[in-house]
Amino acid sequence: MRWANITEVIFEEEWSKIEKECSNALQVMKSTDKFLYRGIKHIAKPIERLHSPSNRKSTGTPVWIRNKIDIFLKEKGFVALRSNSVYATTSYEMAYLYSDDMLSPYIIIPTNSVAITWSPIIDDLFHWVKEVWRSHVSKQETKLNEIMNKADYQSNNLLEAFNSGNEIMINGYYWIIDSKYENKIRDLL
């Protein structure tokens, strides 16, 4: 049996699990005709169930800013934070910016039990907070508070989150699927 056939069999087996675990996200994907994408820096399996990190390493944002953002979100009752989530977007182009040059973004399908945090205003928080650490030290905390208050973060309504096209923080289990399966997924929805 050729490798492609083995991969197809594995995809079919895993898809039945996805249909059970991710019915909310699949319904939103079908109604919006959109997918969530995540840029990756390493080769992942073609399809895999993963969990968001419990203490995500900050790669571009200074740790003190990430910690302040987490405190702000926690105080507002959010579960999906910068330090414990993966980030995804319905914008393939934005996700591609976070991929390795040779890799396409992967499709993310959150399970029904995930917590999400998203903003109808902030497309990519990383780009917004760059203003903070570029500003004078005496103004950094004020500038960060202004951004976070303006963001109007939400923790519900996956449909609106998809339609916003903005970054979605996902805390919990999710499936990651090679985007080469996008047409196959469309057919299965």
C-alpha positions, -999 to +999 in steps of 0.1 A: +000+000+000+013+034-009+020+060+018-008+083+004-033+055+009-022+049+045-026+086+052-061+086+037-071+057+060-057+075+090-075+106+080-109+088+077-104+072+111-095+105+128-123+124+110-149+103+128-134+114+161-134+150+150-171+148+140-179+137+176-155+160+195-158+192+174-194+195+163-196+231+173-166+242+152-176+220+123-210+237+122-194+271+122-170+261+095-198+249+074-220+279+079-192+304+073-172+284+047-141+294+067-114+275+084-092+284+114-055+284+105-024+283+126+011+290+113+037+264+124+074+263+125+079+226+124+065+197+105+035+182+123+017+150+115-009+154+088-036+151+114-032+151+152-051+159+184-032+183+206-037+203+238-027+240+242+004+245+263+001+252+300+029+277+300+035+289+265+069+303+258+067+339+247+085+342+214+081+378+203+063+397+230+083+406+261+073+383+290+063+412+313+038+424+286+024+389+282+021+386+320+002+419+322-021+408+294-028+376+313-036+394+345-059+417+327-077+388+310-079+367+343-094+397+361-121+398+335-128+361+339-112+347+308-097+312+307-079+313+274-048+335+280-016+344+261+004+319+283-019+289+280-034+291+245-026+285+208-035+313+184-055+308+153-073+329+127-095+325+097-070+346+077-047+322+058-024+351+050-020+361+087-013+325+097+012+321+069+032+350+085+038+327+115+047+297+094+082+285+085+090+295+049+085+260+036+053+251+055+017+261+049-005+269+078-024+240+094-061+239+099-072+241+135-105+225+147-112+232+184-131+206+204-164+215+220-148+219+254-122+246+246-122+280+261-117+309+236-108+345+239-110+369+209-115+405+202-138+420+175-111+448+172-077+432+176-066+413+145-033+403+159-024+414+194+013+410+188+013+438+163-007+460+187+016+455+216+047+464+196+036+500+202+039+494+239+075+483+241+085+509+215+071+537+236+089+555+265+091+533+296+070+558+316+041+553+291+042+516+285+018+504+311-007+532+302-005+523+266-010+486+273-041+493+294-055+515+266-051+487+241-066+460+264-096+482+273-102+491+237-100+454+226-134+444+240-124+408+245-151+381+243-151+345+254-181+332+236-197+330+201-174+310+179-194+321+149-187+358+155-151+350+163-148+332+129-165+361+111-142+387+127-112+373+109-092+382+140-069+362+163-086+336+185-068+323+216-077+286+221-073+268+254-079+231+255-079+202+231-080+209+193-072+190+161-045+202+137-048+191+101-025+197+072-041+223+050-037+201+019-068+184+032-089+216+030-109+205+000-115+171+015-128+187+047-151+210+027-166+180+010-171+163+044-188+193+060 
